Amino acid sequence: MPPAKPSNVSSAAPAGHIGLIAAVSIGIGGMVGAGIFSILGIVAHAAGNAMWLAFAIGGVVALLSTYSYAKLGATFPSAGGAVHFLVKSFGDSVLAGGLNLFMWAGYIISLALYATAFGGYAATFVTTTPSPLLLKSLAVVPVVVLTLVNAFGATFMGRWETLIVAVKVAILVLFAAVGLCFIRPGYLSPELWPETKSVLFGAGVLFIGYEGFGLITNAAADMRDPRKMLPRALYISVILVIALYLAVALTVTGNLSDYEIEQSKDYALAEAAKPFLGQFGFRLIAIAALFSTASAINATLFGSANVCYMIARDGELIFDLSGIAMMGSAAFLLIYAAVNAGHLKVLNQTGASAIIVWLSLLTCLAMFAILCLYTYQEQPRAIAALILIAAASFAAEWVYRRWTRRRITERA
């Protein structure tokens, strides 16, 4: 991908290539795919038939951070997005650099998650008993293909993203619109809801399904008027995704029992279409899953490519890391909390409401704590992995700075 533009965006800069529709598409593409197709089974395992409530809670947390990102993005438009926000807030420090590395690890985890989901759904078109080799091979395909797509630049990427987002959203809207007419009210009864902590656990796990809205800020340098367009794109994409998630979650839990969801957790959406659309519905949703996970990979590649450029340009260190969905959600919750904490230091420049930013910070930290508790109960080793990732990020940043004496530079 061509080098990103400098973080300063002025009237003298060439007109950007990404419009409002393309920017919204990047946000939707980065969100839809993780929450709906990749981790639906995990959320259902935690929240049961109150899964839709978990999505609602996660949406509120995401919407609060959207406000913070909108204010920061309008004030400091840059191809670096959260990277730039952290530097503006905390300055040239190991803290900002370590958080940048930790965020990069989150991107790698996200790509692995989306690619795995793509491979799982793609395999349903080949066999009912896919081999590990087939699943891995199919998972690699979208990453390779969409890396080539991104290589053609922002304009081509924006058009491609708009197309695949339009297709998958159309299919999901059809699924929800028809499926809501066939739900069984008994499946949604509050009497069947699990305890409150289980719903909150589900909300924490699924945050990776919302974190993609932050990728819109990475496209700021390619927007025509980021100070106006960026906030609009952020709010539109997050609100639309919340509405879509709620509709789809209600359709799934209203058409499948907890047992049926558990048995088909890797393709619960497709299975939920069978009662009212039959095998055609199963295949239709599987196709939507392919488009959805592909667009999530596409949007994440675009955002992480810009971050990669910022890191290489400004003196950061890049390393690869694989992980699991829970760790991805935890990583992004921590990063979003850090961005909100940093925002409090520059409120006089952004003009944001201190109350809303504080609320956003506290909800991110609360979800992070809840997720850590759930992860400890379900997969204790993942907590050790999270600590190791964080420690490695800050240690690598400290060592690299002492070794090269390079620093993160701020752009006017």
Helices and strands as residue ranges (DSSP letters): H 20-31, I 34-38, H 40-47, G 48-50, H 51-75, H 82-90, H 94-123, H 132-151, H 154-179, G 185-188, G 190-192, H 196-205, G 206-209, G 211-222, H 226-255, H 258-263, G 265-267, H 268-314, H 325-343, G 344-346, H 347-350, H 354-378, H 380-404
